[in-house]
Amino acid sequence: MAQNAERLKKGRLWQNTDLVFTTTIGTLLNMRSLTYRSFRALLEHVGLPRIRFHDLRHTFATLLLSSKTHAKIV
C-alpha cells in the first residue's frame, strides 16, 4: 500500500523494478547506504552496540532458541 502511494507521488520518476524494498523512486537499495546511514543510526538511537546487519539473523536465531523454539523451526 505505501509503495503504491509512493509510485503515484513520484509519477514518471518511479522506476518499476518489482522489488519489495526500494528507494523512494523504486530503485534497488544500496546496502552500504542502508547500513551506514540508517542501521547504525538506529542502533545508536536505541542504545544498542554496533553490530553488522547480517548479525541480526544470528541474534534472532539465538533469541528463538533461548525461548525454547525447536531447532528445526529456527
PDB file of N, CA, C and O in Angstrom, chain B, residues numbered from 101:
ATOM      1  N   MET B 101       0.809  -1.191   0.000  1.00  0.00           N
ATOM      2  CA  MET B 101       0.000   0.000   0.000  1.00  0.00           C
ATOM      3  C   MET B 101       0.858   1.264   0.000  1.00  0.00           C
ATOM      4  O   MET B 101       0.633   2.174  -0.798  1.00  0.00           O
ATOM      5  N   ALA B 102       1.839   1.315   0.895  1.00  0.00           N
ATOM      6  CA  ALA B 102       2.686   2.509   0.969  1.00  0.00           C
ATOM      7  C   ALA B 102       3.490   2.691  -0.316  1.00  0.00           C
ATOM      8  O   ALA B 102       3.699   3.813  -0.777  1.00  0.00           O
ATOM      9  N   GLN B 103       3.934   1.579  -0.883  1.00  0.00           N
ATOM     10  CA  GLN B 103       4.714   1.674  -2.110  1.00  0.00           C
ATOM     11  C   GLN B 103       3.848   2.173  -3.269  1.00  0.00           C
ATOM     12  O   GLN B 103       4.321   2.925  -4.121  1.00  0.00           O
ATOM     13  N   ASN B 104       2.601   1.761  -3.298  1.00  0.00           N
ATOM     14  CA  ASN B 104       1.699   2.259  -4.339  1.00  0.00           C
ATOM     15  C   ASN B 104       1.516   3.763  -4.221  1.00  0.00           C
ATOM     16  O   ASN B 104       1.460   4.470  -5.228  1.00  0.00           O
ATOM     17  N   ALA B 105       1.423   4.251  -2.990  1.00  0.00           N
ATOM     18  CA  ALA B 105       1.298   5.692  -2.773  1.00  0.00           C
ATOM     19  C   ALA B 105       2.557   6.412  -3.266  1.00  0.00           C
ATOM     20  O   ALA B 105       2.469   7.481  -3.871  1.00  0.00           O
ATOM     21  N   GLU B 106       3.726   5.823  -3.003  1.00  0.00           N
ATOM     22  CA  GLU B 106       4.984   6.401  -3.477  1.00  0.00           C
ATOM     23  C   GLU B 106       5.015   6.442  -5.007  1.00  0.00           C
ATOM     24  O   GLU B 106       5.434   7.434  -5.603  1.00  0.00           O
ATOM     25  N   ARG B 107       4.572   5.369  -5.621  1.00  0.00           N
ATOM     26  CA  ARG B 107       4.534   5.302  -7.088  1.00  0.00           C
ATOM     27  C   ARG B 107       3.703   6.445  -7.656  1.00  0.00           C
ATOM     28  O   ARG B 107       4.112   7.128  -8.595  1.00  0.00           O
ATOM     29  N   LEU B 108       2.537   6.635  -7.071  1.00  0.00           N
ATOM     30  CA  LEU B 108       1.654   7.695  -7.557  1.00  0.00           C
ATOM     31  C   LEU B 108       2.263   9.076  -7.347  1.00  0.00           C
ATOM     32  O   LEU B 108       2.166   9.944  -8.214  1.00  0.00           O
ATOM     33  N   LYS B 109       2.893   9.273  -6.190  1.00  0.00           N
ATOM     34  CA  LYS B 109       3.513  10.574  -5.897  1.00  0.00           C
ATOM     35  C   LYS B 109       4.662  10.879  -6.849  1.00  0.00           C
ATOM     36  O   LYS B 109       4.806  12.012  -7.307  1.00  0.00           O
ATOM     37  N   LYS B 110       5.468   9.888  -7.144  1.00  0.00           N
ATOM     38  CA  LYS B 110       6.664  10.100  -7.963  1.00  0.00           C
ATOM     39  C   LYS B 110       6.363  10.163  -9.455  1.00  0.00           C
ATOM     40  O   LYS B 110       7.148  10.714 -10.227  1.00  0.00           O
ATOM     41  N   GLY B 111       5.235   9.602  -9.858  1.00  0.00           N
ATOM     42  CA  GLY B 111       4.838   9.674 -11.263  1.00  0.00           C
ATOM     43  C   GLY B 111       5.870   9.060 -12.193  1.00  0.00           C
ATOM     44  O   GLY B 111       6.244   7.896 -12.045  1.00  0.00           O
ATOM     45  N   ARG B 112       6.326   9.854 -13.151  1.00  0.00           N
ATOM     46  CA  ARG B 112       7.265   9.351 -14.154  1.00  0.00           C
ATOM     47  C   ARG B 112       8.662   9.083 -13.605  1.00  0.00           C
ATOM     48  O   ARG B 112       9.453   8.392 -14.247  1.00  0.00           O
ATOM     49  N   LEU B 113       8.974   9.617 -12.436  1.00  0.00           N
ATOM     50  CA  LEU B 113      10.290   9.351 -11.827  1.00  0.00           C
ATOM     51  C   LEU B 113      10.401   7.909 -11.308  1.00  0.00           C
ATOM     52  O   LEU B 113      11.497   7.357 -11.210  1.00  0.00           O
ATOM     53  N   TRP B 114       9.244   7.309 -10.977  1.00  0.00           N
ATOM     54  CA  TRP B 114       9.253   5.952 -10.410  1.00  0.00           C
ATOM     55  C   TRP B 114       9.785   4.948 -11.422  1.00  0.00           C
ATOM     56  O   TRP B 114       9.373   4.936 -12.582  1.00  0.00           O
ATOM     57  N   GLN B 115      10.705   4.107 -10.964  1.00  0.00           N
ATOM     58  CA  GLN B 115      11.265   3.046 -11.807  1.00  0.00           C
ATOM     59  C   GLN B 115      10.699   1.715 -11.315  1.00  0.00           C
ATOM     60  O   GLN B 115      11.021   1.269 -10.214  1.00  0.00           O
ATOM     61  N   ASN B 116       9.875   1.099 -12.112  1.00  0.00           N
ATOM     62  CA  ASN B 116       9.216  -0.137 -11.717  1.00  0.00           C
ATOM     63  C   ASN B 116      10.184  -1.312 -11.830  1.00  0.00           C
ATOM     64  O   ASN B 116      10.457  -1.798 -12.927  1.00  0.00           O
ATOM     65  N   THR B 117      10.695  -1.759 -10.692  1.00  0.00           N
ATOM     66  CA  THR B 117      11.659  -2.861 -10.660  1.00  0.00           C
ATOM     67  C   THR B 117      11.061  -4.133 -10.076  1.00  0.00           C
ATOM     68  O   THR B 117      11.725  -5.168 -10.030  1.00  0.00           O
ATOM     69  N   ASP B 118       9.808  -4.063  -9.630  1.00  0.00           N
ATOM     70  CA  ASP B 118       9.129  -5.201  -8.988  1.00  0.00           C
ATOM     71  C   ASP B 118       9.836  -5.671  -7.720  1.00  0.00           C
ATOM     72  O   ASP B 118       9.711  -6.832  -7.332  1.00  0.00           O
ATOM     73  N   LEU B 119      10.568  -4.783  -7.084  1.00  0.00           N
ATOM     74  CA  LEU B 119      11.220  -5.102  -5.818  1.00  0.00           C
ATOM     75  C   LEU B 119      10.293  -4.728  -4.666  1.00  0.00           C
ATOM     76  O   LEU B 119       9.469  -3.823  -4.800  1.00  0.00           O
ATOM     77  N   VAL B 120      10.422  -5.416  -3.541  1.00  0.00           N
ATOM     78  CA  VAL B 120       9.606  -5.115  -2.372  1.00  0.00           C
ATOM     79  C   VAL B 120      10.177  -3.928  -1.611  1.00  0.00           C
ATOM     80  O   VAL B 120       9.440  -3.013  -1.245  1.00  0.00           O
ATOM     81  N   PHE B 121      11.473  -3.937  -1.371  1.00  0.00           N
ATOM     82  CA  PHE B 121      12.127  -2.852  -0.648  1.00  0.00           C
ATOM     83  C   PHE B 121      12.935  -2.030  -1.646  1.00  0.00           C
ATOM     84  O   PHE B 121      13.849  -2.545  -2.291  1.00  0.00           O
ATOM     85  N   THR B 122      12.595  -0.764  -1.768  1.00  0.00           N
ATOM     86  CA  THR B 122      13.228   0.096  -2.763  1.00  0.00           C
ATOM     87  C   THR B 122      13.566   1.459  -2.176  1.00  0.00           C
ATOM     88  O   THR B 122      13.222   1.775  -1.037  1.00  0.00           O
ATOM     89  N   THR B 123      14.247   2.248  -2.985  1.00  0.00           N
ATOM     90  CA  THR B 123      14.454   3.655  -2.638  1.00  0.00           C
ATOM     91  C   THR B 123      13.139   4.389  -2.871  1.00  0.00           C
ATOM     92  O   THR B 123      12.144   3.773  -3.255  1.00  0.00           O
ATOM     93  N   THR B 124      13.127   5.680  -2.644  1.00  0.00           N
ATOM     94  CA  THR B 124      11.893   6.452  -2.815  1.00  0.00           C
ATOM     95  C   THR B 124      11.468   6.598  -4.263  1.00  0.00           C
ATOM     96  O   THR B 124      10.380   7.106  -4.535  1.00  0.00           O
ATOM     97  N   ILE B 125      12.308   6.163  -5.207  1.00  0.00           N
ATOM     98  CA  ILE B 125      11.915   6.210  -6.617  1.00  0.00           C
ATOM     99  C   ILE B 125      11.871   4.818  -7.250  1.00  0.00           C
ATOM    100  O   ILE B 125      11.827   4.684  -8.473  1.00  0.00           O
ATOM    101  N   GLY B 126      11.883   3.781  -6.402  1.00  0.00           N
ATOM    102  CA  GLY B 126      11.708   2.422  -6.898  1.00  0.00           C
ATOM    103  C   GLY B 126      12.957   1.668  -7.275  1.00  0.00           C
ATOM    104  O   GLY B 126      12.866   0.533  -7.742  1.00  0.00           O
ATOM    105  N   THR B 127      14.114   2.255  -7.090  1.00  0.00           N
ATOM    106  CA  THR B 127      15.351   1.579  -7.479  1.00  0.00           C
ATOM    107  C   THR B 127      15.886   0.696  -6.345  1.00  0.00           C
ATOM    108  O   THR B 127      15.433   0.780  -5.203  1.00  0.00           O
ATOM    109  N   LEU B 128      16.847  -0.139  -6.687  1.00  0.00           N
ATOM    110  CA  LEU B 128      17.472  -1.049  -5.736  1.00  0.00           C
ATOM    111  C   LEU B 128      18.109  -0.283  -4.583  1.00  0.00           C
ATOM    112  O   LEU B 128      18.763   0.738  -4.797  1.00  0.00           O
ATOM    113  N   LEU B 129      17.920  -0.771  -3.369  1.00  0.00           N
ATOM    114  CA  LEU B 129      18.553  -0.155  -2.202  1.00  0.00           C
ATOM    115  C   LEU B 129      20.056  -0.401  -2.232  1.00  0.00           C
ATOM    116  O   LEU B 129      20.508  -1.481  -2.614  1.00  0.00           O
ATOM    117  N   ASN B 130      20.813   0.586  -1.834  1.00  0.00           N
ATOM    118  CA  ASN B 130      22.258   0.456  -1.715  1.00  0.00           C
ATOM    119  C   ASN B 130      22.544  -0.050  -0.304  1.00  0.00           C
ATOM    120  O   ASN B 130      22.318   0.670   0.669  1.00  0.00           O
ATOM    121  N   MET B 131      23.038  -1.281  -0.184  1.00  0.00           N
ATOM    122  CA  MET B 131      23.253  -1.889   1.132  1.00  0.00           C
ATOM    123  C   MET B 131      24.214  -1.078   1.984  1.00  0.00           C
ATOM    124  O   MET B 131      24.021  -0.966   3.194  1.00  0.00           O
ATOM    125  N   ARG B 132      25.233  -0.519   1.379  1.00  0.00           N
ATOM    126  CA  ARG B 132      26.207   0.295   2.127  1.00  0.00           C
ATOM    127  C   ARG B 132      25.516   1.518   2.733  1.00  0.00           C
ATOM    128  O   ARG B 132      25.745   1.860   3.893  1.00  0.00           O
ATOM    129  N   SER B 133      24.686   2.157   1.950  1.00  0.00           N
ATOM    130  CA  SER B 133      23.947   3.325   2.430  1.00  0.00           C
ATOM    131  C   SER B 133      22.977   2.924   3.538  1.00  0.00           C
ATOM    132  O   SER B 133      22.866   3.609   4.555  1.00  0.00           O
ATOM    133  N   LEU B 134      22.280   1.814   3.334  1.00  0.00           N
ATOM    134  CA  LEU B 134      21.346   1.333   4.344  1.00  0.00           C
ATOM    135  C   LEU B 134      22.071   1.065   5.658  1.00  0.00           C
ATOM    136  O   LEU B 134      21.592   1.431   6.732  1.00  0.00           O
ATOM    137  N   THR B 135      23.229   0.422   5.558  1.00  0.00           N
ATOM    138  CA  THR B 135      23.986   0.070   6.753  1.00  0.00           C
ATOM    139  C   THR B 135      24.524   1.299   7.466  1.00  0.00           C
ATOM    140  O   THR B 135      24.333   1.448   8.673  1.00  0.00           O
ATOM    141  N   TYR B 136      25.193   2.178   6.737  1.00  0.00           N
ATOM    142  CA  TYR B 136      25.856   3.297   7.387  1.00  0.00           C
ATOM    143  C   TYR B 136      24.920   4.432   7.763  1.00  0.00           C
ATOM    144  O   TYR B 136      25.090   5.047   8.816  1.00  0.00           O
ATOM    145  N   ARG B 137      23.953   4.717   6.936  1.00  0.00           N
ATOM    146  CA  ARG B 137      23.062   5.843   7.227  1.00  0.00           C
ATOM    147  C   ARG B 137      21.921   5.472   8.150  1.00  0.00           C
ATOM    148  O   ARG B 137      21.630   6.197   9.101  1.00  0.00           O
ATOM    149  N   SER B 138      21.279   4.364   7.884  1.00  0.00           N
ATOM    150  CA  SER B 138      20.058   4.031   8.608  1.00  0.00           C
ATOM    151  C   SER B 138      20.282   3.070   9.766  1.00  0.00           C
ATOM    152  O   SER B 138      19.909   3.370  10.900  1.00  0.00           O
ATOM    153  N   PHE B 139      20.880   1.932   9.497  1.00  0.00           N
ATOM    154  CA  PHE B 139      21.001   0.887  10.511  1.00  0.00           C
ATOM    155  C   PHE B 139      21.865   1.318  11.688  1.00  0.00           C
ATOM    156  O   PHE B 139      21.464   1.157  12.840  1.00  0.00           O
ATOM    157  N   ARG B 140      23.030   1.857  11.417  1.00  0.00           N
ATOM    158  CA  ARG B 140      23.910   2.271  12.517  1.00  0.00           C
ATOM    159  C   ARG B 140      23.305   3.423  13.318  1.00  0.00           C
ATOM    160  O   ARG B 140      23.445   3.482  14.540  1.00  0.00           O
ATOM    161  N   ALA B 141      22.638   4.328  12.625  1.00  0.00           N
ATOM    162  CA  ALA B 141      21.983   5.437  13.327  1.00  0.00           C
ATOM    163  C   ALA B 141      20.868   4.909  14.226  1.00  0.00           C
ATOM    164  O   ALA B 141      20.680   5.402  15.339  1.00  0.00           O
ATOM    165  N   LEU B 142      20.138   3.921  13.752  1.00  0.00           N
ATOM    166  CA  LEU B 142      19.071   3.317  14.550  1.00  0.00           C
ATOM    167  C   LEU B 142      19.638   2.624  15.775  1.00  0.00           C
ATOM    168  O   LEU B 142      19.111   2.784  16.876  1.00  0.00           O
ATOM    169  N   LEU B 143      20.710   1.851  15.598  1.00  0.00           N
ATOM    170  CA  LEU B 143      21.350   1.192  16.745  1.00  0.00           C
ATOM    171  C   LEU B 143      21.788   2.210  17.789  1.00  0.00           C
ATOM    172  O   LEU B 143      21.562   2.023  18.984  1.00  0.00           O
ATOM    173  N   GLU B 144      22.407   3.275  17.334  1.00  0.00           N
ATOM    174  CA  GLU B 144      22.875   4.315  18.246  1.00  0.00           C
ATOM    175  C   GLU B 144      21.696   4.984  18.958  1.00  0.00           C
ATOM    176  O   GLU B 144      21.755   5.241  20.160  1.00  0.00           O
ATOM    177  N   HIS B 145      20.651   5.257  18.224  1.00  0.00           N
ATOM    178  CA  HIS B 145      19.475   5.931  18.783  1.00  0.00           C
ATOM    179  C   HIS B 145      18.841   5.127  19.917  1.00  0.00           C
ATOM    180  O   HIS B 145      18.402   5.705  20.912  1.00  0.00           O
ATOM    181  N   VAL B 146      18.789   3.802  19.778  1.00  0.00           N
ATOM    182  CA  VAL B 146      18.159   2.973  20.803  1.00  0.00           C
ATOM    183  C   VAL B 146      19.162   2.434  21.822  1.00  0.00           C
ATOM    184  O   VAL B 146      18.797   1.654  22.701  1.00  0.00           O
ATOM    185  N   GLY B 147      20.426   2.849  21.706  1.00  0.00           N
ATOM    186  CA  GLY B 147      21.427   2.483  22.699  1.00  0.00           C
ATOM    187  C   GLY B 147      21.958   1.067  22.586  1.00  0.00           C
ATOM    188  O   GLY B 147      22.397   0.491  23.582  1.00  0.00           O
ATOM    189  N   LEU B 148      21.925   0.501  21.398  1.00  0.00           N
ATOM    190  CA  LEU B 148      22.461  -0.846  21.198  1.00  0.00           C
ATOM    191  C   LEU B 148      23.880  -0.770  20.654  1.00  0.00           C
ATOM    192  O   LEU B 148      24.252   0.218  20.021  1.00  0.00           O
ATOM    193  N   PRO B 149      24.680  -1.815  20.900  1.00  0.00           N
ATOM    194  CA  PRO B 149      26.048  -1.813  20.383  1.00  0.00           C
ATOM    195  C   PRO B 149      26.059  -1.936  18.863  1.00  0.00           C
ATOM    196  O   PRO B 149      25.098  -2.424  18.268  1.00  0.00           O
ATOM    197  N   ARG B 150      27.128  -1.500  18.246  1.00  0.00           N
ATOM    198  CA  ARG B 150      27.272  -1.587  16.790  1.00  0.00           C
ATOM    199  C   ARG B 150      27.511  -3.043  16.400  1.00  0.00           C
ATOM    200  O   ARG B 150      28.457  -3.683  16.858  1.00  0.00           O
ATOM    201  N   ILE B 151      26.633  -3.543  15.548  1.00  0.00           N
ATOM    202  CA  ILE B 151      26.775  -4.895  15.014  1.00  0.00           C
ATOM    203  C   ILE B 151      26.603  -4.825  13.509  1.00  0.00           C
ATOM    204  O   ILE B 151      26.120  -3.825  12.977  1.00  0.00           O
ATOM    205  N   ARG B 152      27.002  -5.891  12.822  1.00  0.00           N
ATOM    206  CA  ARG B 152      26.787  -5.950  11.381  1.00  0.00           C
ATOM    207  C   ARG B 152      25.316  -6.252  11.118  1.00  0.00           C
ATOM    208  O   ARG B 152      24.657  -6.909  11.923  1.00  0.00           O
ATOM    209  N   PHE B 153      24.815  -5.776  10.006  1.00  0.00           N
ATOM    210  CA  PHE B 153      23.421  -6.013   9.643  1.00  0.00           C
ATOM    211  C   PHE B 153      23.132  -7.515   9.609  1.00  0.00           C
ATOM    212  O   PHE B 153      22.081  -7.960  10.070  1.00  0.00           O
ATOM    213  N   HIS B 154      24.061  -8.287   9.066  1.00  0.00           N
ATOM    214  CA  HIS B 154      23.898  -9.740   8.960  1.00  0.00           C
ATOM    215  C   HIS B 154      23.783 -10.397  10.336  1.00  0.00           C
ATOM    216  O   HIS B 154      23.169 -11.456  10.464  1.00  0.00           O
ATOM    217  N   ASP B 155      24.366  -9.781  11.361  1.00  0.00           N
ATOM    218  CA  ASP B 155      24.313 -10.350  12.705  1.00  0.00           C
ATOM    219  C   ASP B 155      22.891 -10.421  13.254  1.00  0.00           C
ATOM    220  O   ASP B 155      22.628 -11.172  14.194  1.00  0.00           O
ATOM    221  N   LEU B 156      21.972  -9.646  12.677  1.00  0.00           N
ATOM    222  CA  LEU B 156      20.583  -9.715  13.121  1.00  0.00           C
ATOM    223  C   LEU B 156      20.027 -11.121  12.951  1.00  0.00           C
ATOM    224  O   LEU B 156      19.228 -11.589  13.763  1.00  0.00           O
ATOM    225  N   ARG B 157      20.451 -11.778  11.902  1.00  0.00           N
ATOM    226  CA  ARG B 157      19.998 -13.146  11.638  1.00  0.00           C
ATOM    227  C   ARG B 157      20.413 -14.075  12.778  1.00  0.00           C
ATOM    228  O   ARG B 157      19.617 -14.890  13.246  1.00  0.00           O
ATOM    229  N   HIS B 158      21.643 -13.947  13.212  1.00  0.00           N
ATOM    230  CA  HIS B 158      22.151 -14.786  14.289  1.00  0.00           C
ATOM    231  C   HIS B 158      21.504 -14.417  15.622  1.00  0.00           C
ATOM    232  O   HIS B 158      21.196 -15.290  16.433  1.00  0.00           O
ATOM    233  N   THR B 159      21.304 -13.141  15.837  1.00  0.00           N
ATOM    234  CA  THR B 159      20.670 -12.683  17.067  1.00  0.00           C
ATOM    235  C   THR B 159      19.257 -13.236  17.173  1.00  0.00           C
ATOM    236  O   THR B 159      18.843 -13.715  18.228  1.00  0.00           O
ATOM    237  N   PHE B 160      18.521 -13.165  16.068  1.00  0.00           N
ATOM    238  CA  PHE B 160      17.153 -13.674  16.062  1.00  0.00           C
ATOM    239  C   PHE B 160      17.124 -15.174  16.323  1.00  0.00           C
ATOM    240  O   PHE B 160      16.276 -15.661  17.070  1.00  0.00           O
ATOM    241  N   ALA B 161      18.046 -15.903  15.709  1.00  0.00           N
ATOM    242  CA  ALA B 161      18.112 -17.356  15.932  1.00  0.00           C
ATOM    243  C   ALA B 161      18.412 -17.655  17.396  1.00  0.00           C
ATOM    244  O   ALA B 161      17.815 -18.560  17.978  1.00  0.00           O
ATOM    245  N   THR B 162      19.317 -16.914  17.985  1.00  0.00           N
ATOM    246  CA  THR B 162      19.657 -17.107  19.394  1.00  0.00           C
ATOM    247  C   THR B 162      18.454 -16.845  20.288  1.00  0.00           C
ATOM    248  O   THR B 162      18.195 -17.596  21.228  1.00  0.00           O
ATOM    249  N   LEU B 163      17.721 -15.777  19.993  1.00  0.00           N
ATOM    250  CA  LEU B 163      16.531 -15.450  20.782  1.00  0.00           C
ATOM    251  C   LEU B 163      15.473 -16.547  20.657  1.00  0.00           C
ATOM    252  O   LEU B 163      14.834 -16.907  21.646  1.00  0.00           O
ATOM    253  N   LEU B 164      15.288 -17.073  19.458  1.00  0.00           N
ATOM    254  CA  LEU B 164      14.316 -18.154  19.277  1.00  0.00           C
ATOM    255  C   LEU B 164      14.729 -19.395  20.057  1.00  0.00           C
ATOM    256  O   LEU B 164      13.905 -20.013  20.730  1.00  0.00           O
ATOM    257  N   LEU B 165      16.006 -19.757  19.966  1.00  0.00           N
ATOM    258  CA  LEU B 165      16.480 -20.940  20.677  1.00  0.00           C
ATOM    259  C   LEU B 165      16.372 -20.770  22.193  1.00  0.00           C
ATOM    260  O   LEU B 165      16.037 -21.718  22.903  1.00  0.00           O
ATOM    261  N   SER B 166      16.653 -19.574  22.682  1.00  0.00           N
ATOM    262  CA  SER B 166      16.575 -19.343  24.126  1.00  0.00           C
ATOM    263  C   SER B 166      15.131 -19.329  24.625  1.00  0.00           C
ATOM    264  O   SER B 166      14.877 -19.484  25.819  1.00  0.00           O
ATOM    265  N   SER B 167      14.186 -19.141  23.696  1.00  0.00           N
ATOM    266  CA  SER B 167      12.769 -19.177  24.099  1.00  0.00           C
ATOM    267  C   SER B 167      12.164 -20.570  23.847  1.00  0.00           C
ATOM    268  O   SER B 167      10.945 -20.734  23.788  1.00  0.00           O
ATOM    269  N   LYS B 168      13.051 -21.564  23.700  1.00  0.00           N
ATOM    270  CA  LYS B 168      12.675 -22.968  23.562  1.00  0.00           C
ATOM    271  C   LYS B 168      11.962 -23.303  22.250  1.00  0.00           C
ATOM    272  O   LYS B 168      11.190 -24.260  22.189  1.00  0.00           O
ATOM    273  N   THR B 169      12.222 -22.515  21.199  1.00  0.00           N
ATOM    274  CA  THR B 169      11.694 -22.838  19.881  1.00  0.00           C
ATOM    275  C   THR B 169      12.501 -24.005  19.326  1.00  0.00           C
ATOM    276  O   THR B 169      13.725 -24.031  19.452  1.00  0.00           O
ATOM    277  N   HIS B 170      11.828 -24.955  18.722  1.00  0.00           N
ATOM    278  CA  HIS B 170      12.502 -26.144  18.201  1.00  0.00           C
ATOM    279  C   HIS B 170      13.526 -25.742  17.127  1.00  0.00           C
ATOM    280  O   HIS B 170      13.272 -24.858  16.308  1.00  0.00           O
ATOM    281  N   ALA B 171      14.672 -26.405  17.152  1.00  0.00           N
ATOM    282  CA  ALA B 171      15.768 -26.076  16.239  1.00  0.00           C
ATOM    283  C   ALA B 171      15.377 -26.198  14.767  1.00  0.00           C
ATOM    284  O   ALA B 171      15.880 -25.438  13.939  1.00  0.00           O
ATOM    285  N   LYS B 172      14.499 -27.127  14.425  1.00  0.00           N
ATOM    286  CA  LYS B 172      14.058 -27.262  13.035  1.00  0.00           C
ATOM    287  C   LYS B 172      13.315 -26.014  12.579  1.00  0.00           C
ATOM    288  O   LYS B 172      13.410 -25.624  11.415  1.00  0.00           O
ATOM    289  N   ILE B 173      12.593 -25.400  13.469  1.00  0.00           N
ATOM    290  CA  ILE B 173      11.859 -24.180  13.126  1.00  0.00           C
ATOM    291  C   ILE B 173      12.823 -23.006  12.994  1.00  0.00           C
ATOM    292  O   ILE B 173      12.684 -22.172  12.099  1.00  0.00           O
ATOM    293  N   VAL B 174      13.799 -22.952  13.896  1.00  0.00           N
ATOM    294  CA  VAL B 174      14.795 -21.885  13.838  1.00  0.00           C
ATOM    295  C   VAL B 174      15.580 -21.999  12.557  1.00  0.00           C
ATOM    296  O   VAL B 174      16.476 -21.192  12.308  1.00  0.00           O
TER     297      VAL B 174
END
